[in-house]
Structures are given as C-alpha cells and as structure tokens.
C-alpha cells in the first residue's frame, strides 16, 4: 500500500475518531452520572425499616375484618375461595406513589384477557386506619372510570378500610413495612402489588409501579393452580426522598426522571453530532474526489 493511500486511510480514521469523540464523551458522562446518581440517591434514614418483604407461601389473616366501599363489615375470606387475588396496599390520601400504582394496576389488567370477578379478584386495602369507606368509594369510582367495564369492575375490584389491628395483621402477614412521618404528615412506604392463591397464600410479588401484563397474567394462572412463585430481585420505589439542599422530602421518582431525561438529551445530542459530522465528511470526500477528477 502506497503512502497516499495510507495517508487517506489515516485521515478517514482520524475523522471517524473525531466524530465518535462527542458520542464517547456523552457515554462517559452517562457512566459517571450513574455513580453520582447512586451516591446522590442513597437510601435516606427516613426509609430505614421500610420495605416489602417477600413472604412467599405465608398465610393471610382471612378472619381479619374490614369495611368495604359500601361501609359494610366484611371478613377478608369473602374475597377468597375459588380464584386468585391481586392485593394492593395503599392509602387513599397518598399524594404520589399510591395513585400511580393503582393507575398502573388498572392499565395492566385492561390489557389482560381475563375478567375481574370471574377469573380473578382485586382487593385494595388502605393501611391508614384513618381512611374512611367514603374515601374508598370515591377511589373505586375514579378507577372504575379508568377501567371502562363498570360491571366487571364492580364485581371484581374491592376497596377496603380497617382499624389499626386488622391493618397490622394484614401488613405483617404480607411483609409490608411502612412508617409514619410526623414532620410531613404522610406515610413512608414502598410501591408494589402481590398475588395470592385462592386459599390465601402469598404466591408472587411485583415491585414498583410498572407491572408487565404478561407477567401478571402468568402469576394469576400459577396462583389459580395454588403454585407458589420464587423470590425475585427488586428495587424498592419509595414515596419520599430527603433533599438536603432544600431540607425536605421530595419525590425520588421525579428527581430520577429529571436526571434520566438529562442523560437522554446528552446522548441524543452526541448521536446527532455524530450523524451530522459523518454527513459533512462524506460531502467533503465527494467534493475532493470531484476536484481530483477535474484535475
């Protein structure tokens, strides 16, 4: 290979390296940001002891009594017996995580070819003893509108409130650990839903607020056959995160999304620069060849 050819190859490689440099820099910033994110969002002291423990095969207290959205006293066993149950622990005045979890649950179940009341039951229980049946009724009405099929929703979705003793028995049985923050007057808790067998044994846990329809459907099918799932790896999503710069607790998910959006913008900018630079290099090479040909 002659010197001119080598020079041209060296120039092309140099151009490619220059074009890739912004993209690589963005990638490095992303990796560095991941370390910063881990450090910045270390688990705050407020969430110590707050978790959702996977107590698979644990028996639910089916004799525990609650009040439904019609203010009727009901025992938990009323919702068990012949079909699997999705259990969601929330509180009806939650400002953030609970509404997102309920919305995602409704959305997920809309995409599953199973009918509530016939194939499965959803039991939403408030862990705040101060919540009322009226609030339960209002919450049910809100998500009934989202679900669309009012008849099956009324049949298969139930919203319960209870006293402190009943709530404690249920949350202890399923491994749902939370705490009250007097400063913000809100509960600190993690997000997720659970699936139980028809006879009231814990079968599967889903964490966060993103529940894949295919996975939930499979969990319901397994639970209907009284199968107990395996423990899964998980990341807890909390309602609150302490922000030392503001001296208050803020929604961690909002902050994480903001940072993720920033990284996305940087990556897109790097990719755009790469594409523009490649286009410019191609134009330059084409013009150079035309000049050589003309000469």
Secondary structure, DSSP 8 states (H G I E B T S, - for coil): --HHHHHHHHHHHHHHHHHHHHHHHHHHHHHHHHHHHHHHT---GGGTT-EE---TT-B--TT-EEE-TTS-EEEGGGG-SSSEEEEEEE-TT-SSHHHHHHHHHHHHHHTSS--BTTTEEEEEEE--TT--HHHHHHHHHHHHHHH--HHHHHHHEEEEB--HHHHHHHHHHHTEE-EEETTTTEEE-B-EEEEE-TTSBEEEEEETT---HHHHHHHHHHHHTT-----------BS-EEETTTTEEE-HHHHHHHHHHHHHHHHHHHHHHHHHHHHHHHHHHHHHHHHHHH-
